Amino acid sequence: MPTEAEWEFAARGGLDRKPHPWGDEPPSDKLSSHRHDHCTPVAQAQPNGYGLYDMVGNGFQWTADRYSETAYGKTPGTLTDPPGPSESDCPDHYTVRGGMI
């Protein structure tokens, strides 16, 4: 599994400092599989800058990093590829990304 930082890098497809992995536009069916009432078929939205589909929407994706509610507050904003927290707020809970927005 990727770390949370690796997943975020892949999901952004080469973009940096944008509110969404696809840029500045608000969510839409063209940009993400973001329906709240059901899953959508794969590859219905446009791929990101790396050619990856479905990084946002449909289902959550696990990462190798443990979950901590305070992890971002402990990580300097300028750090590249930050390590995940060494301890979880809840034993055996890991960070998930993607999912429905």
N, C-alpha and C positions, 0 to 999 in steps of 0.2 A: 504494500500500500504506500501511496505517497505521503509525505509529511503534509501538514496543513499549508506550509509555505510553498511547497512544490505544487500542491493542488491549486492554490491561488494563482501562482505563476502560470500554470497551464490554462486555467479558466480565463485569465485575462487575455490570452492570445497575443501578447506583446504590448498591450496597452498598459500605461502606468498612470496612477492618480486620477482615475475616472470613477464615477459613482457606481457603474455597472461593468461587468466583464466585456460588454460590447461597446461601451463608451458612455456618452451623455444622454442618449435617448431613453425615455421611460420604457418599461417592459411592454412588449407586444408579442403576438403570436409569431411574428416574423423573426423576433430576436431571441425568444426563449420559450421553452415548454412550460408555461407558467399557469396553466389552468388549475383551479383549486378543487374542482369537483371530480376529476378523473385524470388518469395518465393519458398521454398522447403518444402516437407512434414515434419511434426514434427518427432522428434526422429530419424533422419537419421545419425546424428553425435553421437559419443560416449558420454555417460553421464560424468559429472565431478565427483570429488571425493566424493560428497554427493549424487550421483545418480540423479542429476538434468540434464535434457535435455534442449537444445536450449536456453541457457543463452546468447549465442553470435550468432547473425545473425537473418535473417528473418525479424522480426519487432522490433521496439523500445518498451521499457517497461518503463512506468512512475514510478517515485518514489515520495515519500511524501515531498521531499525537494524542496524548491524554487531554481530556477536557478540564479546563479551569476557567471559571467565570472571570477571574482577575488576570488572566494571562496577558492580555494586551496592555494592561496598566503596568506590568512588570517588564515589558519589552521596549527598549528604546525605539522611537519612530524611524531612526535612520538605519537600523539593523537590517541587513539583507539575509534572507533565508534563516530567520530566527529559529532556534530550537524550541520544541514544544515544552510545556511544563513537565517537570520530573514527577510531579504528583498530581493526582486528579482530585477535584472537589468531591467526587463520588467514585469509590473504588471501581475500577474496570470500565469507566466511561471514557470514550474517545470522541474527538472532535469530528463532526460531520459537516459536509459542505454540499452545495447544490440544492437539491430539494425544491419544494414549491415556494414561490416568493409571494 
